[in-house]
Structure formats: C-alpha cells, structure tokens
Amino acid sequence: MGIDTKSNKLGDECYLDWHHVTNSVKEHEISLDYLTNRNKWFDMRKRLNLNETIDKVKYEKFKKERDYWKQVHLRIISVVKFFAKHNLALCRSNEKLYLNGNENLLGVI
C-alpha cells in the first residue's frame, strides 16, 4: 500500500512525506484555502486593533434600534399625556390605522 503524496496536506493529522515538505509548504502557501484564511485573519486582526469586531457592530446596531424604539415610546407617551391634559378620548369607533373614525390616538400616531 503506497502513500499518495498528492493528497497529503500539511493540515492533515498525519503528514508522512517529510522528504518533500519544502515543496508542500510552497504549494500550501499559494493554495486558495491558505490565501482565503490568511486574508480572513488579516481582516480580523485589523478589526481587533480598531475595536470593530462583529460583536461591536451588532451591539451598535442594537443600540441604534433600542434608541429608535425608545423615541417611539416617548412620542406615544407625549400624545397620551396631551390627550389626558385636554380630556380627549384615546379611541373612537375604529381602532385600525388609516381608516376613518380613528382620529384620536391612532390618527395622531
């Protein structure tokens, strides 16, 4: 049973062709897998140095969405306070958006 040196890769669990390791390293360094992973590592190192990791990006997106909904809630509370101050009903005959008869709360919002 012979060893197929073409199928041996440096990352395999058992690399046996040490006589040709220099050629294997050169082939590995120009392989698509190596170049792709090297580029991913350089990108990750750059993001780590700039403190711009995926978690940070997700957190910034979360904060932006949280702030948006916080503003929406504050506006709704302001409208409800206005209605209460002026003794206005919050709803009328229709509680669906964009239909006639919802002129109060849903109409304003």
C-alpha positions in Angstrom: 0.0 0.0 0.0 1.7 3.2 -1.2 1.3 6.7 0.1 -0.3 9.2 -2.3 1.8 12.3 -1.8 -0.5 14.5 -3.9 -3.4 14.0 -1.4 -1.3 14.7 1.7 -1.8 18.2 3.1 0.1 20.0 5.8 -3.0 20.3 7.9 -3.8 16.6 7.9 -3.4 14.7 11.1 -0.6 12.5 9.8 1.7 14.1 7.2 4.2 11.5 6.1 6.0 13.0 3.1 8.7 14.9 5.0 11.2 14.4 2.2 9.1 16.8 0.0 7.9 19.1 2.8 9.5 22.2 1.2 7.5 21.8 -2.0 4.4 21.0 0.0 4.8 24.2 2.0 5.2 26.2 -1.2 2.1 24.6 -2.7 0.2 25.3 0.5 1.1 28.9 0.6 -0.4 29.5 -2.8 -3.5 27.4 -2.3 -6.9 29.0 -2.3 -7.7 27.8 1.2 -4.5 29.3 2.6 -4.9 32.6 0.9 -8.6 32.9 1.9 -7.9 32.1 5.5 -4.8 34.4 5.6 -7.0 37.3 4.3 -9.7 36.5 6.9 -7.0 36.5 9.6 -5.6 39.9 8.4 -9.1 41.3 8.4 -9.8 40.0 11.9 -6.6 41.4 13.2 -7.3 44.8 11.7 -10.8 44.8 13.3 -9.4 43.7 16.6 -6.9 46.5 16.6 -9.6 49.1 15.7 -12.0 47.6 18.2 -14.5 46.9 15.3 -15.3 43.3 15.8 -18.6 41.7 14.7 -19.9 41.8 18.2 -19.2 45.6 18.4 -21.0 46.1 15.1 -24.0 44.0 16.3 -24.0 46.0 19.6 -24.0 49.3 17.8 -26.9 48.1 15.6 -28.8 47.0 18.7 -28.2 50.4 20.4 -29.4 52.2 17.4 -32.6 50.1 17.2 -33.1 50.4 21.0 -32.8 54.2 20.8 -35.3 54.3 17.9 -37.9 52.4 19.9 -37.2 54.5 23.0 -38.1 57.6 20.9 -41.2 56.0 19.6 -42.4 55.2 23.1 -41.6 58.7 24.3 -43.7 60.1 21.5 -46.6 57.8 22.3 -46.4 58.8 26.0 -46.4 62.5 25.0 -49.5 62.0 22.8 -51.3 60.2 25.7 -50.4 62.9 28.1 -51.7 65.6 25.7 -55.0 63.7 25.3 -55.3 63.3 29.1 -54.5 67.0 29.7 -57.2 68.1 27.2 -59.7 65.4 28.4 -59.8 63.8 25.0 -60.8 60.1 24.3 -58.0 57.9 23.1 -60.2 56.0 20.7 -63.4 56.4 18.9 -65.4 54.0 16.7 -62.4 52.5 14.9 -59.2 51.2 16.2 -57.4 50.4 12.9 -54.8 52.6 11.3 -55.6 54.5 8.1 -59.4 54.1 8.4 -62.0 56.8 9.1 -63.1 57.1 12.7 -59.7 56.8 14.4 -59.0 60.5 14.5 -57.7 60.5 18.1 -54.8 58.3 19.3 -54.3 56.1 16.2 -55.0 59.0 13.9 -52.3 61.1 15.5 -49.8 58.4 15.8 
